[in-house]
Amino acid sequence: MKPFLANLIYAILLIAISLWGYFTSDNPSFTAFIPTIAGAILLAMTPAMKKENKTVDHIVVVLTLLLIVALIKPLTAAIGRSDDMAMIRVMLMMAWGVVAMIVYIKSFIDVRKK
């Protein structure tokens, strides 16, 4: 998989899942829009990634890593509330973030080998 495609999927997933969480929550919080905003930023960076802009690639990697780490707190909160749907949503965002990171790192390694 190409890095820009992994980024595109991750961005859309972040936007869709965070909106789903906000609109289906019993007491929605504005913080549910943080992944939406991050997804929009990643989505905006996708065309530059497609053109293999290395600076943007590195920014996307850092942002993705920050998102994975930042999602730990919502996951632990969802576990504490025994909110199965919230756990699934956060785990999906985290899991695809890890997949995207693997794709990004693999592409960096492939470029380095060339």
N, C-alpha and C positions, 0 to 999 in steps of 0.2 A: 504494500500500500504506500502511496506517495504521502509525504508529510502534509501537504496542503489539503489532501482529502481527509486525513485523520483530523486535522484542525477544523475543517468544515463540518464534519460529523459531530465533533465535540462541541463546537459553538452552537449548532442547532440543538443538540441534546441539552446543553446547559439552559438555553432559552426556553425550550419546550417544557422541561421538567420543572424548572423554577416557577414558570407561569402556572403549570398544573398544580404545584404545591400551594401557591398563593391563592388561587381561585377555588381550591377544594378544602382549604383549611377552615376550621371552626373559628379561629381567631387569627386571621392573617396579619403578618408583620411586614413592614417595609423591607426588612432585611432579606426577605425571600427574593427580592429583586436583585440582590448582589450577583448571583450567578447569571441573571439575565443581562446585566450590564457587562459582566466579564465575557459572556458569550457574544454580545454585540461587538465588543472590542476585538475578540478573536476572529469573528466573522469579517470585520473590516480589514484584518491583516491577511486574510486568505489570498487575495489577488497578488500581494507582494510575495507571499510564500510560493505561489505558483510560478512566479518569475525567478524563484530561487534567490531572493534577497536574504543574505546570511544574517544581517543585523536584525531583521524582522523575525527570522527563524529563532534566533537566540532570545529575543524578547518573548516570543510565544512559549518557548520552553520554560523560561522563568515564570511567566504568568501561569502556565499550566501547573507547574510544581507548587506555586503559592496557593492555587485553588485546591489542589489535592490536600495540602496541609490544612488549609482553612476549613475544609469540609469535615475535618475530624470533630470539631466542636458540635456542629449540628447533628452529626451521627451519634455522638455520645448523648446528646440531649434527647434525640428520638428514641434511643435505647432506654434511657431513663424514664421516658413517658410511656414506654411499651407501644409506641406508635409504629405499627408495622409498615404502613404505606410511606411514612416519612423515612423510615430506615431504607426501604427499597429505593426511593427516589435518590437519597444521598449516596447510597452504595452504587447506584447506576452512574451517577456523576463521577464518583471517585474511580470506579472501575474503568470507565472510558477514558478518564484522565490518565490512568496508568497505561492503558493501551496506547494512547496518543504519545505519551512520553517514550514508550518503547520504540514506536515508529520514528519519532524525532531523533532519538539517540542512535538508532540503527542507520538512519540517513547520514548523520554526522560521521559515523564510523566508515560508511561506504565512501563518502566524499574524501575522508582522510586517507583511505587506502589508495584512491586514485591519485 
